[in-house]
């Protein structure tokens, strides 16, 4: 993850990421993340000040991501 973030020019002090595959809509993936202790911890972590989200509808997916960070 750090390689992608740094390649995008983001100067970070802390990072986190949630990834999921297969849920059909945003409500379903959020429900899955909120019922997973590690993913929920990322979502509720007050150290993260910025968020990027994405979904890719392709083979084996859809693939969902949340990238969390705080800049330097």
mmCIF file of the N, C-alpha and C atoms, coordinates in Angstrom:
data_MODEL
# 
_entry.id   MODEL 
# 
loop_
_atom_site.group_PDB 
_atom_site.id 
_atom_site.type_symbol 
_atom_site.label_atom_id 
_atom_site.label_alt_id 
_atom_site.label_comp_id 
_atom_site.label_asym_id 
_atom_site.label_entity_id 
_atom_site.label_seq_id 
_atom_site.pdbx_PDB_ins_code 
_atom_site.Cartn_x 
_atom_site.Cartn_y 
_atom_site.Cartn_z 
_atom_site.occupancy 
_atom_site.B_iso_or_equiv 
_atom_site.pdbx_formal_charge 
_atom_site.auth_seq_id 
_atom_site.auth_comp_id 
_atom_site.auth_asym_id 
_atom_site.auth_atom_id 
_atom_site.pdbx_PDB_model_num 
ATOM 1   N N  . UNK A 1 1  ? 0.819   -1.186  0.000   1.00 0.00 ? 1  UNK A N  1 
ATOM 2   C CA . UNK A 1 1  ? 0.000   0.000   0.000   1.00 0.00 ? 1  UNK A CA 1 
ATOM 3   C C  . UNK A 1 1  ? 0.865   1.253   0.000   1.00 0.00 ? 1  UNK A C  1 
ATOM 4   N N  . UNK A 1 2  ? 1.939   1.262   0.775   1.00 0.00 ? 2  UNK A N  1 
ATOM 5   C CA . UNK A 1 2  ? 2.762   2.475   0.849   1.00 0.00 ? 2  UNK A CA 1 
ATOM 6   C C  . UNK A 1 2  ? 3.338   2.839   -0.512  1.00 0.00 ? 2  UNK A C  1 
ATOM 7   N N  . UNK A 1 3  ? 3.695   1.855   -1.327  1.00 0.00 ? 3  UNK A N  1 
ATOM 8   C CA . UNK A 1 3  ? 4.237   2.133   -2.657  1.00 0.00 ? 3  UNK A CA 1 
ATOM 9   C C  . UNK A 1 3  ? 3.214   2.875   -3.506  1.00 0.00 ? 3  UNK A C  1 
ATOM 10  N N  . UNK A 1 4  ? 1.964   2.419   -3.503  1.00 0.00 ? 4  UNK A N  1 
ATOM 11  C CA . UNK A 1 4  ? 0.903   3.087   -4.276  1.00 0.00 ? 4  UNK A CA 1 
ATOM 12  C C  . UNK A 1 4  ? 0.646   4.495   -3.775  1.00 0.00 ? 4  UNK A C  1 
ATOM 13  N N  . UNK A 1 5  ? 0.587   4.640   -2.464  1.00 0.00 ? 5  UNK A N  1 
ATOM 14  C CA . UNK A 1 5  ? 0.286   5.937   -1.862  1.00 0.00 ? 5  UNK A CA 1 
ATOM 15  C C  . UNK A 1 5  ? 1.399   6.938   -2.164  1.00 0.00 ? 5  UNK A C  1 
ATOM 16  N N  . UNK A 1 6  ? 2.634   6.515   -2.005  1.00 0.00 ? 6  UNK A N  1 
ATOM 17  C CA . UNK A 1 6  ? 3.759   7.408   -2.273  1.00 0.00 ? 6  UNK A CA 1 
ATOM 18  C C  . UNK A 1 6  ? 3.873   7.726   -3.758  1.00 0.00 ? 6  UNK A C  1 
ATOM 19  N N  . UNK A 1 7  ? 3.573   6.766   -4.634  1.00 0.00 ? 7  UNK A N  1 
ATOM 20  C CA . UNK A 1 7  ? 3.597   7.020   -6.076  1.00 0.00 ? 7  UNK A CA 1 
ATOM 21  C C  . UNK A 1 7  ? 2.563   8.065   -6.473  1.00 0.00 ? 7  UNK A C  1 
ATOM 22  N N  . UNK A 1 8  ? 1.488   8.164   -5.704  1.00 0.00 ? 8  UNK A N  1 
ATOM 23  C CA . UNK A 1 8  ? 0.452   9.173   -5.952  1.00 0.00 ? 8  UNK A CA 1 
ATOM 24  C C  . UNK A 1 8  ? 0.838   10.536  -5.389  1.00 0.00 ? 8  UNK A C  1 
ATOM 25  N N  . UNK A 1 9  ? 1.981   10.598  -4.681  1.00 0.00 ? 9  UNK A N  1 
ATOM 26  C CA . UNK A 1 9  ? 2.451   11.867  -4.147  1.00 0.00 ? 9  UNK A CA 1 
ATOM 27  C C  . UNK A 1 9  ? 1.912   12.224  -2.777  1.00 0.00 ? 9  UNK A C  1 
ATOM 28  N N  . UNK A 1 10 ? 1.297   11.270  -2.113  1.00 0.00 ? 10 UNK A N  1 
ATOM 29  C CA . UNK A 1 10 ? 0.730   11.538  -0.786  1.00 0.00 ? 10 UNK A CA 1 
ATOM 30  C C  . UNK A 1 10 ? 1.812   11.380  0.269   1.00 0.00 ? 10 UNK A C  1 
ATOM 31  N N  . UNK A 1 11 ? 2.068   12.428  1.021   1.00 0.00 ? 11 UNK A N  1 
ATOM 32  C CA . UNK A 1 11 ? 3.039   12.392  2.118   1.00 0.00 ? 11 UNK A CA 1 
ATOM 33  C C  . UNK A 1 11 ? 2.278   12.093  3.396   1.00 0.00 ? 11 UNK A C  1 
ATOM 34  N N  . UNK A 1 12 ? 2.464   10.884  3.907   1.00 0.00 ? 12 UNK A N  1 
ATOM 35  C CA . UNK A 1 12 ? 1.612   10.378  4.974   1.00 0.00 ? 12 UNK A CA 1 
ATOM 36  C C  . UNK A 1 12 ? 2.352   10.241  6.292   1.00 0.00 ? 12 UNK A C  1 
ATOM 37  N N  . UNK A 1 13 ? 1.560   10.283  7.363   1.00 0.00 ? 13 UNK A N  1 
ATOM 38  C CA . UNK A 1 13 ? 2.085   9.976   8.694   1.00 0.00 ? 13 UNK A CA 1 
ATOM 39  C C  . UNK A 1 13 ? 1.463   8.692   9.232   1.00 0.00 ? 13 UNK A C  1 
ATOM 40  N N  . UNK A 1 14 ? 0.268   8.347   8.765   1.00 0.00 ? 14 UNK A N  1 
ATOM 41  C CA . UNK A 1 14 ? -0.389  7.089   9.137   1.00 0.00 ? 14 UNK A CA 1 
ATOM 42  C C  . UNK A 1 14 ? -1.314  6.657   8.005   1.00 0.00 ? 14 UNK A C  1 
ATOM 43  N N  . UNK A 1 15 ? -1.428  5.348   7.815   1.00 0.00 ? 15 UNK A N  1 
ATOM 44  C CA . UNK A 1 15 ? -2.235  4.789   6.730   1.00 0.00 ? 15 UNK A CA 1 
ATOM 45  C C  . UNK A 1 15 ? -3.017  3.576   7.213   1.00 0.00 ? 15 UNK A C  1 
ATOM 46  N N  . UNK A 1 16 ? -4.115  3.297   6.535   1.00 0.00 ? 16 UNK A N  1 
ATOM 47  C CA . UNK A 1 16 ? -4.880  2.078   6.755   1.00 0.00 ? 16 UNK A CA 1 
ATOM 48  C C  . UNK A 1 16 ? -5.651  1.751   5.491   1.00 0.00 ? 16 UNK A C  1 
ATOM 49  N N  . UNK A 1 17 ? -6.064  0.495   5.358   1.00 0.00 ? 17 UNK A N  1 
ATOM 50  C CA . UNK A 1 17 ? -6.798  0.099   4.161   1.00 0.00 ? 17 UNK A CA 1 
ATOM 51  C C  . UNK A 1 17 ? -7.779  -1.012  4.495   1.00 0.00 ? 17 UNK A C  1 
ATOM 52  N N  . UNK A 1 18 ? -8.959  -0.918  3.930   1.00 0.00 ? 18 UNK A N  1 
ATOM 53  C CA . UNK A 1 18 ? -9.947  -1.992  3.960   1.00 0.00 ? 18 UNK A CA 1 
ATOM 54  C C  . UNK A 1 18 ? -10.175 -2.457  2.528   1.00 0.00 ? 18 UNK A C  1 
ATOM 55  N N  . UNK A 1 19 ? -10.194 -3.768  2.336   1.00 0.00 ? 19 UNK A N  1 
ATOM 56  C CA . UNK A 1 19 ? -10.458 -4.365  1.025   1.00 0.00 ? 19 UNK A CA 1 
ATOM 57  C C  . UNK A 1 19 ? -11.527 -5.439  1.213   1.00 0.00 ? 19 UNK A C  1 
ATOM 58  N N  . UNK A 1 20 ? -12.440 -5.516  0.261   1.00 0.00 ? 20 UNK A N  1 
ATOM 59  C CA . UNK A 1 20 ? -13.467 -6.563  0.285   1.00 0.00 ? 20 UNK A CA 1 
ATOM 60  C C  . UNK A 1 20 ? -13.755 -6.987  -1.147  1.00 0.00 ? 20 UNK A C  1 
ATOM 61  N N  . UNK A 1 21 ? -14.323 -8.186  -1.278  1.00 0.00 ? 21 UNK A N  1 
ATOM 62  C CA . UNK A 1 21 ? -14.662 -8.698  -2.604  1.00 0.00 ? 21 UNK A CA 1 
ATOM 63  C C  . UNK A 1 21 ? -16.003 -9.413  -2.549  1.00 0.00 ? 21 UNK A C  1 
ATOM 64  N N  . UNK A 1 22 ? -16.835 -9.123  -3.539  1.00 0.00 ? 22 UNK A N  1 
ATOM 65  C CA . UNK A 1 22 ? -18.038 -9.909  -3.736  1.00 0.00 ? 22 UNK A CA 1 
ATOM 66  C C  . UNK A 1 22 ? -19.353 -9.288  -3.311  1.00 0.00 ? 22 UNK A C  1 
ATOM 67  N N  . UNK A 1 23 ? -19.333 -8.321  -2.405  1.00 0.00 ? 23 UNK A N  1 
ATOM 68  C CA . UNK A 1 23 ? -20.601 -7.709  -1.984  1.00 0.00 ? 23 UNK A CA 1 
ATOM 69  C C  . UNK A 1 23 ? -21.200 -6.937  -3.160  1.00 0.00 ? 23 UNK A C  1 
ATOM 70  N N  . UNK A 1 24 ? -22.513 -7.012  -3.298  1.00 0.00 ? 24 UNK A N  1 
ATOM 71  C CA . UNK A 1 24 ? -23.158 -6.453  -4.488  1.00 0.00 ? 24 UNK A CA 1 
ATOM 72  C C  . UNK A 1 24 ? -23.384 -4.952  -4.440  1.00 0.00 ? 24 UNK A C  1 
ATOM 73  N N  . UNK A 1 25 ? -23.371 -4.355  -3.244  1.00 0.00 ? 25 UNK A N  1 
ATOM 74  C CA . UNK A 1 25 ? -23.613 -2.912  -3.153  1.00 0.00 ? 25 UNK A CA 1 
ATOM 75  C C  . UNK A 1 25 ? -22.881 -2.328  -1.945  1.00 0.00 ? 25 UNK A C  1 
ATOM 76  N N  . UNK A 1 26 ? -22.842 -0.999  -1.893  1.00 0.00 ? 26 UNK A N  1 
ATOM 77  C CA . UNK A 1 26 ? -22.090 -0.301  -0.844  1.00 0.00 ? 26 UNK A CA 1 
ATOM 78  C C  . UNK A 1 26 ? -22.624 -0.610  0.552   1.00 0.00 ? 26 UNK A C  1 
ATOM 79  N N  . UNK A 1 27 ? -23.929 -0.708  0.700   1.00 0.00 ? 27 UNK A N  1 
ATOM 80  C CA . UNK A 1 27 ? -24.496 -1.013  2.021   1.00 0.00 ? 27 UNK A CA 1 
ATOM 81  C C  . UNK A 1 27 ? -24.031 -2.383  2.510   1.00 0.00 ? 27 UNK A C  1 
ATOM 82  N N  . UNK A 1 28 ? -23.965 -3.346  1.615   1.00 0.00 ? 28 UNK A N  1 
ATOM 83  C CA . UNK A 1 28 ? -23.527 -4.694  1.995   1.00 0.00 ? 28 UNK A CA 1 
ATOM 84  C C  . UNK A 1 28 ? -22.066 -4.724  2.404   1.00 0.00 ? 28 UNK A C  1 
ATOM 85  N N  . UNK A 1 29 ? -21.220 -4.021  1.663   1.00 0.00 ? 29 UNK A N  1 
ATOM 86  C CA . UNK A 1 29 ? -19.793 -4.032  2.014   1.00 0.00 ? 29 UNK A CA 1 
ATOM 87  C C  . UNK A 1 29 ? -19.564 -3.284  3.320   1.00 0.00 ? 29 UNK A C  1 
ATOM 88  N N  . UNK A 1 30 ? -20.284 -2.197  3.552   1.00 0.00 ? 30 UNK A N  1 
ATOM 89  C CA . UNK A 1 30 ? -20.136 -1.483  4.827   1.00 0.00 ? 30 UNK A CA 1 
ATOM 90  C C  . UNK A 1 30 ? -20.598 -2.351  5.989   1.00 0.00 ? 30 UNK A C  1 
ATOM 91  N N  . UNK A 1 31 ? -21.666 -3.096  5.805   1.00 0.00 ? 31 UNK A N  1 
ATOM 92  C CA . UNK A 1 31 ? -22.130 -4.013  6.838   1.00 0.00 ? 31 UNK A CA 1 
ATOM 93  C C  . UNK A 1 31 ? -21.059 -5.061  7.145   1.00 0.00 ? 31 UNK A C  1 
ATOM 94  N N  . UNK A 1 32 ? -20.443 -5.590  6.111   1.00 0.00 ? 32 UNK A N  1 
ATOM 95  C CA . UNK A 1 32 ? -19.368 -6.574  6.307   1.00 0.00 ? 32 UNK A CA 1 
ATOM 96  C C  . UNK A 1 32 ? -18.204 -5.968  7.071   1.00 0.00 ? 32 UNK A C  1 
ATOM 97  N N  . UNK A 1 33 ? -17.766 -4.789  6.669   1.00 0.00 ? 33 UNK A N  1 
ATOM 98  C CA . UNK A 1 33 ? -16.634 -4.140  7.338   1.00 0.00 ? 33 UNK A CA 1 
ATOM 99  C C  . UNK A 1 33 ? -16.959 -3.804  8.790   1.00 0.00 ? 33 UNK A C  1 
ATOM 100 N N  . UNK A 1 34 ? -18.160 -3.310  9.045   1.00 0.00 ? 34 UNK A N  1 
ATOM 101 C CA . UNK A 1 34 ? -18.510 -2.934  10.418  1.00 0.00 ? 34 UNK A CA 1 
ATOM 102 C C  . UNK A 1 34 ? -18.656 -4.148  11.332  1.00 0.00 ? 34 UNK A C  1 
ATOM 103 N N  . UNK A 1 35 ? -18.836 -5.337  10.757  1.00 0.00 ? 35 UNK A N  1 
ATOM 104 C CA . UNK A 1 35 ? -18.923 -6.564  11.544  1.00 0.00 ? 35 UNK A CA 1 
ATOM 105 C C  . UNK A 1 35 ? -17.595 -7.315  11.619  1.00 0.00 ? 35 UNK A C  1 
ATOM 106 N N  . UNK A 1 36 ? -16.532 -6.699  11.140  1.00 0.00 ? 36 UNK A N  1 
ATOM 107 C CA . UNK A 1 36 ? -15.185 -7.266  11.211  1.00 0.00 ? 36 UNK A CA 1 
ATOM 108 C C  . UNK A 1 36 ? -14.352 -6.359  12.115  1.00 0.00 ? 36 UNK A C  1 
ATOM 109 N N  . UNK A 1 37 ? -13.851 -6.867  13.238  1.00 0.00 ? 37 UNK A N  1 
ATOM 110 C CA . UNK A 1 37 ? -13.149 -5.992  14.190  1.00 0.00 ? 37 UNK A CA 1 
ATOM 111 C C  . UNK A 1 37 ? -12.016 -5.162  13.585  1.00 0.00 ? 37 UNK A C  1 
ATOM 112 N N  . UNK A 1 38 ? -11.192 -5.746  12.740  1.00 0.00 ? 38 UNK A N  1 
ATOM 113 C CA . UNK A 1 38 ? -10.082 -4.997  12.156  1.00 0.00 ? 38 UNK A CA 1 
ATOM 114 C C  . UNK A 1 38 ? -10.526 -3.912  11.196  1.00 0.00 ? 38 UNK A C  1 
ATOM 115 N N  . UNK A 1 39 ? -11.491 -4.244  10.342  1.00 0.00 ? 39 UNK A N  1 
ATOM 116 C CA . UNK A 1 39 ? -12.010 -3.256  9.392   1.00 0.00 ? 39 UNK A CA 1 
ATOM 117 C C  . UNK A 1 39 ? -12.752 -2.139  10.127  1.00 0.00 ? 39 UNK A C  1 
ATOM 118 N N  . UNK A 1 40 ? -13.538 -2.519  11.113  1.00 0.00 ? 40 UNK A N  1 
ATOM 119 C CA . UNK A 1 40 ? -14.268 -1.528  11.915  1.00 0.00 ? 40 UNK A CA 1 
ATOM 120 C C  . UNK A 1 40 ? -13.293 -0.573  12.608  1.00 0.00 ? 40 UNK A C  1 
ATOM 121 N N  . UNK A 1 41 ? -12.190 -1.112  13.118  1.00 0.00 ? 41 UNK A N  1 
ATOM 122 C CA . UNK A 1 41 ? -11.186 -0.269  13.783  1.00 0.00 ? 41 UNK A CA 1 
ATOM 123 C C  . UNK A 1 41 ? -10.631 0.776   12.822  1.00 0.00 ? 41 UNK A C  1 
ATOM 124 N N  . UNK A 1 42 ? -10.380 0.403   11.572  1.00 0.00 ? 42 UNK A N  1 
ATOM 125 C CA . UNK A 1 42 ? -9.918  1.386   10.589  1.00 0.00 ? 42 UNK A CA 1 
ATOM 126 C C  . UNK A 1 42 ? -10.964 2.477   10.378  1.00 0.00 ? 42 UNK A C  1 
ATOM 127 N N  . UNK A 1 43 ? -12.220 2.084   10.208  1.00 0.00 ? 43 UNK A N  1 
ATOM 128 C CA . UNK A 1 43 ? -13.291 3.046   9.939   1.00 0.00 ? 43 UNK A CA 1 
ATOM 129 C C  . UNK A 1 43 ? -13.446 4.036   11.094  1.00 0.00 ? 43 UNK A C  1 
ATOM 130 N N  . UNK A 1 44 ? -13.300 3.570   12.317  1.00 0.00 ? 44 UNK A N  1 
ATOM 131 C CA . UNK A 1 44 ? -13.531 4.413   13.497  1.00 0.00 ? 44 UNK A CA 1 
ATOM 132 C C  . UNK A 1 44 ? -12.266 5.065   14.044  1.00 0.00 ? 44 UNK A C  1 
ATOM 133 N N  . UNK A 1 45 ? -11.123 4.844   13.406  1.00 0.00 ? 45 UNK A N  1 
ATOM 134 C CA . UNK A 1 45 ? -9.847  5.380   13.882  1.00 0.00 ? 45 UNK A CA 1 
ATOM 135 C C  . UNK A 1 45 ? -9.788  6.893   13.662  1.00 0.00 ? 45 UNK A C  1 
ATOM 136 N N  . UNK A 1 46 ? -9.801  7.653   14.734  1.00 0.00 ? 46 UNK A N  1 
ATOM 137 C CA . UNK A 1 46 ? -9.797  9.121   14.652  1.00 0.00 ? 46 UNK A CA 1 
ATOM 138 C C  . UNK A 1 46 ? -8.453  9.691   14.213  1.00 0.00 ? 46 UNK A C  1 
ATOM 139 N N  . UNK A 1 47 ? -7.418  8.869   14.135  1.00 0.00 ? 47 UNK A N  1 
ATOM 140 C CA . UNK A 1 47 ? -6.125  9.336   13.629  1.00 0.00 ? 47 UNK A CA 1 
ATOM 141 C C  . UNK A 1 47 ? -6.170  9.568   12.127  1.00 0.00 ? 47 UNK A C  1 
ATOM 142 N N  . UNK A 1 48 ? -7.063  8.888   11.433  1.00 0.00 ? 48 UNK A N  1 
ATOM 143 C CA . UNK A 1 48 ? -7.208  9.066   9.994   1.00 0.00 ? 48 UNK A CA 1 
ATOM 144 C C  . UNK A 1 48 ? -8.045  10.316  9.726   1.00 0.00 ? 48 UNK A C  1 
ATOM 145 N N  . UNK A 1 49 ? -7.526  11.193  8.886   1.00 0.00 ? 49 UNK A N  1 
ATOM 146 C CA . UNK A 1 49 ? -8.198  12.463  8.584   1.00 0.00 ? 49 UNK A CA 1 
ATOM 147 C C  . UNK A 1 49 ? -8.694  12.541  7.144   1.00 0.00 ? 49 UNK A C  1 
ATOM 148 N N  . UNK A 1 50 ? -8.223  11.638  6.290   1.00 0.00 ? 50 UNK A N  1 
ATOM 149 C CA . UNK A 1 50 ? -8.580  11.666  4.872   1.00 0.00 ? 50 UNK A CA 1 
ATOM 150 C C  . UNK A 1 50 ? -8.938  10.250  4.422   1.00 0.00 ? 50 UNK A C  1 
ATOM 151 N N  . UNK A 1 51 ? -9.773  10.166  3.385   1.00 0.00 ? 51 UNK A N  1 
ATOM 152 C CA . UNK A 1 51 ? -10.297 8.881   2.934   1.00 0.00 ? 51 UNK A CA 1 
ATOM 153 C C  . UNK A 1 51 ? -10.415 8.867   1.420   1.00 0.00 ? 51 UNK A C  1 
ATOM 154 N N  . UNK A 1 52 ? -10.011 7.767   0.825   1.00 0.00 ? 52 UNK A N  1 
ATOM 155 C CA . UNK A 1 52 ? -10.255 7.509   -0.588  1.00 0.00 ? 52 UNK A CA 1 
ATOM 156 C C  . UNK A 1 52 ? -11.028 6.206   -0.698  1.00 0.00 ? 52 UNK A C  1 
ATOM 157 N N  . UNK A 1 53 ? -11.983 6.146   -1.602  1.00 0.00 ? 53 UNK A N  1 
ATOM 158 C CA . UNK A 1 53 ? -12.785 4.932   -1.774  1.00 0.00 ? 53 UNK A CA 1 
ATOM 159 C C  . UNK A 1 53 ? -12.811 4.544   -3.248  1.00 0.00 ? 53 UNK A C  1 
ATOM 160 N N  . UNK A 1 54 ? -12.999 3.266   -3.502  1.00 0.00 ? 54 UNK A N  1 
ATOM 161 C CA . UNK A 1 54 ? -13.093 2.815   -4.883  1.00 0.00 ? 54 UNK A CA 1 
ATOM 162 C C  . UNK A 1 54 ? -13.783 1.478   -4.976  1.00 0.00 ? 54 UNK A C  1 
ATOM 163 N N  . UNK A 1 55 ? -14.310 1.210   -6.164  1.00 0.00 ? 55 UNK A N  1 
ATOM 164 C CA . UNK A 1 55 ? -14.902 -0.097  -6.459  1.00 0.00 ? 55 UNK A CA 1 
ATOM 165 C C  . UNK A 1 55 ? -14.547 -0.439  -7.898  1.00 0.00 ? 55 UNK A C  1 
ATOM 166 N N  . UNK A 1 56 ? -14.218 -1.700  -8.125  1.00 0.00 ? 56 UNK A N  1 
ATOM 167 C CA . UNK A 1 56 ? -13.925 -2.200  -9.471  1.00 0.00 ? 56 UNK A CA 1 
ATOM 168 C C  . UNK A 1 56 ? -14.872 -3.356  -9.749  1.00 0.00 ? 56 UNK A C  1 
ATOM 169 N N  . UNK A 1 57 ? -15.671 -3.222  -10.799 1.00 0.00 ? 57 UNK A N  1 
ATOM 170 C CA . UNK A 1 57 ? -16.609 -4.272  -11.193 1.00 0.00 ? 57 UNK A CA 1 
ATOM 171 C C  . UNK A 1 57 ? -15.955 -5.108  -12.285 1.00 0.00 ? 57 UNK A C  1 
ATOM 172 N N  . UNK A 1 58 ? -15.242 -6.152  -11.878 1.00 0.00 ? 58 UNK A N  1 
ATOM 173 C CA . UNK A 1 58 ? -14.556 -7.019  -12.828 1.00 0.00 ? 58 UNK A CA 1 
ATOM 174 C C  . UNK A 1 58 ? -14.641 -8.462  -12.391 1.00 0.00 ? 58 UNK A C  1 
ATOM 175 N N  . UNK A 1 59 ? -13.876 -9.311  -13.068 1.00 0.00 ? 59 UNK A N  1 
ATOM 176 C CA . UNK A 1 59 ? -13.857 -10.739 -12.758 1.00 0.00 ? 59 UNK A CA 1 
ATOM 177 C C  . UNK A 1 59 ? -13.565 -10.976 -11.287 1.00 0.00 ? 59 UNK A C  1 
ATOM 178 N N  . UNK A 1 60 ? -14.374 -11.837 -10.663 1.00 0.00 ? 60 UNK A N  1 
ATOM 179 C CA . UNK A 1 60 ? -14.166 -12.185 -9.265  1.00 0.00 ? 60 UNK A CA 1 
ATOM 180 C C  . UNK A 1 60 ? -14.641 -11.138 -8.289  1.00 0.00 ? 60 UNK A C  1 
ATOM 181 N N  . UNK A 1 61 ? -15.207 -10.054 -8.765  1.00 0.00 ? 61 UNK A N  1 
ATOM 182 C CA . UNK A 1 61 ? -15.584 -8.950  -7.904  1.00 0.00 ? 61 UNK A CA 1 
ATOM 183 C C  . UNK A 1 61 ? -17.083 -8.836  -7.738  1.00 0.00 ? 61 UNK A C  1 
ATOM 184 N N  . UNK A 1 62 ? -17.532 -7.678  -7.382  1.00 0.00 ? 62 UNK A N  1 
ATOM 185 C CA . UNK A 1 62 ? -16.779 -6.426  -7.352  1.00 0.00 ? 62 UNK A CA 1 
ATOM 186 C C  . UNK A 1 62 ? -15.750 -6.387  -6.217  1.00 0.00 ? 62 UNK A C  1 
ATOM 187 N N  . UNK A 1 63 ? -14.727 -5.568  -6.426  1.00 0.00 ? 63 UNK A N  1 
ATOM 188 C CA . UNK A 1 63 ? -13.673 -5.320  -5.449  1.00 0.00 ? 63 UNK A CA 1 
ATOM 189 C C  . UNK A 1 63 ? -13.893 -3.934  -4.859  1.00 0.00 ? 63 UNK A C  1 
ATOM 190 N N  . UNK A 1 64 ? -13.875 -3.838  -3.546  1.00 0.00 ? 64 UNK A N  1 
ATOM 191 C CA . UNK A 1 64 ? -14.125 -2.590  -2.823  1.00 0.00 ? 64 UNK A CA 1 
ATOM 192 C C  . UNK A 1 64 ? -12.884 -2.215  -2.021  1.00 0.00 ? 64 UNK A C  1 
ATOM 193 N N  . UNK A 1 65 ? -12.544 -0.929  -1.981  1.00 0.00 ? 65 UNK A N  1 
ATOM 194 C CA . UNK A 1 65 ? -11.419 -0.482  -1.152  1.00 0.00 ? 65 UNK A CA 1 
ATOM 195 C C  . UNK A 1 65 ? -11.770 0.814   -0.436  1.00 0.00 ? 65 UNK A C  1 
ATOM 196 N N  . UNK A 1 66 ? -11.211 0.949   0.740   1.00 0.00 ? 66 UNK A N  1 
ATOM 197 C CA . UNK A 1 66 ? -11.179 2.208   1.482   1.00 0.00 ? 66 UNK A CA 1 
ATOM 198 C C  . UNK A 1 66 ? -9.718  2.409   1.873   1.00 0.00 ? 66 UNK A C  1 
ATOM 199 N N  . UNK A 1 67 ? -9.161  3.550   1.536   1.00 0.00 ? 67 UNK A N  1 
ATOM 200 C CA . UNK A 1 67 ? -7.807  3.906   1.960   1.00 0.00 ? 67 UNK A CA 1 
ATOM 201 C C  . UNK A 1 67 ? -7.907  5.095   2.899   1.00 0.00 ? 67 UNK A C  1 
ATOM 202 N N  . UNK A 1 68 ? -7.321  4.951   4.066   1.00 0.00 ? 68 UNK A N  1 
ATOM 203 C CA . UNK A 1 68 ? -7.372  5.962   5.117   1.00 0.00 ? 68 UNK A CA 1 
ATOM 204 C C  . UNK A 1 68 ? -5.984  6.538   5.322   1.00 0.00 ? 68 UNK A C  1 
ATOM 205 N N  . UNK A 1 69 ? -5.913  7.810   5.686   1.00 0.00 ? 69 UNK A N  1 
ATOM 206 C CA . UNK A 1 69 ? -4.608  8.382   5.978   1.00 0.00 ? 69 UNK A CA 1 
ATOM 207 C C  . UNK A 1 69 ? -4.693  9.693   6.722   1.00 0.00 ? 69 UNK A C  1 
ATOM 208 N N  . UNK A 1 70 ? -3.521  10.111  7.136   1.00 0.00 ? 70 UNK A N  1 
ATOM 209 C CA . UNK A 1 70 ? -3.305  11.453  7.669   1.00 0.00 ? 70 UNK A CA 1 
ATOM 210 C C  . UNK A 1 70 ? -1.985  11.916  7.082   1.00 0.00 ? 70 UNK A C  1 
ATOM 211 N N  . UNK A 1 71 ? -1.974  13.110  6.549   1.00 0.00 ? 71 UNK A N  1 
ATOM 212 C CA . UNK A 1 71 ? -0.755  13.619  5.922   1.00 0.00 ? 71 UNK A CA 1 
ATOM 213 C C  . UNK A 1 71 ? 0.208   14.147  6.977   1.00 0.00 ? 71 UNK A C  1 
ATOM 214 N N  . UNK A 1 72 ? 1.456   14.295  6.546   1.00 0.00 ? 72 UNK A N  1 
ATOM 215 C CA . UNK A 1 72 ? 2.485   14.824  7.449   1.00 0.00 ? 72 UNK A CA 1 
ATOM 216 C C  . UNK A 1 72 ? 2.266   16.285  7.713   1.00 0.00 ? 72 UNK A C  1 
# 
